[in-house]
């Protein structure tokens, strides 16, 4: 995997991790390697999709916590 691809992955991961300093750093590194705005846009969109999917799953899981019987440990 080349450096450009690693930075694009890091851009997407930064978005999904909600890490603004990470995104700033990796976007700058990517640009220095010649990554285009369109490539950055695609990586950002992938990060958004991952974040959205993870967010939906944790919200659904949180509802199962409410369904647990009082005084019992939640199933993990």
C-alpha positions as CSV (number, residue, x, y, z in Angstrom):
1,X,0.0,0.0,0.0
2,X,1.5,3.3,-1.0
3,X,1.6,6.5,1.2
4,X,-1.3,8.1,-0.7
5,X,-3.6,5.2,0.0
6,X,-2.6,5.2,3.7
7,X,-3.4,8.9,4.0
8,X,-6.7,8.5,2.3
9,X,-7.6,5.7,4.8
10,X,-6.4,7.9,7.7
11,X,-8.7,10.7,6.4
12,X,-11.7,8.4,6.4
13,X,-10.8,7.0,9.8
14,X,-10.4,10.5,11.2
15,X,-13.9,11.4,10.1
16,X,-15.4,8.2,11.6
17,X,-13.5,8.8,14.8
18,X,-14.7,12.4,14.9
19,X,-11.1,13.7,15.3
20,X,-10.8,17.1,13.8
21,X,-7.0,17.5,14.5
22,X,-6.5,14.1,12.9
23,X,-8.5,15.0,9.8
24,X,-6.6,18.3,9.5
25,X,-3.2,16.6,9.7
26,X,-4.0,13.7,7.4
27,X,-5.7,15.9,4.8
28,X,-2.6,18.1,4.7
29,X,-0.4,15.0,4.4
30,X,-2.5,13.7,1.6
31,X,-2.4,16.9,-0.3
32,X,1.4,17.0,0.0
33,X,1.3,13.6,-1.7
34,X,-0.8,14.9,-4.6
35,X,-4.2,13.6,-3.5
36,X,-6.9,15.6,-5.2
37,X,-9.9,17.2,-3.6
38,X,-12.1,14.6,-5.3
39,X,-10.1,11.8,-3.7
40,X,-10.3,13.5,-0.3
41,X,-14.1,14.0,-0.8
42,X,-14.5,10.2,-1.5
43,X,-12.4,9.3,1.6
44,X,-14.5,11.7,3.7
45,X,-17.7,10.2,2.5
46,X,-16.5,6.7,3.3
47,X,-15.7,7.9,6.8
48,X,-19.2,9.5,7.1
49,X,-20.8,6.2,6.1
50,X,-18.8,4.2,8.7
51,X,-19.7,6.7,11.4
52,X,-23.4,6.7,10.4
53,X,-23.5,2.9,10.5
54,X,-21.7,2.7,13.8
55,X,-24.0,5.4,15.3
56,X,-27.1,3.5,14.2
57,X,-25.8,0.3,15.8
58,X,-24.9,1.8,19.1
59,X,-28.3,3.6,19.3
60,X,-30.0,0.2,18.8
61,X,-27.7,-1.5,21.3
62,X,-28.4,1.2,23.8
63,X,-32.1,0.4,23.6
64,X,-31.4,-3.2,24.6
65,X,-29.8,-1.9,27.8
66,X,-33.1,-0.4,28.7
67,X,-34.8,-3.7,28.1
68,X,-32.6,-5.5,30.7
69,X,-34.1,-6.5,34.0
70,X,-33.2,-4.2,36.9
71,X,-30.4,-5.6,39.0
72,X,-29.0,-7.8,36.3
73,X,-25.8,-7.3,34.2
74,X,-26.4,-6.3,30.6
75,X,-25.6,-9.0,28.0
76,X,-22.5,-8.1,26.1
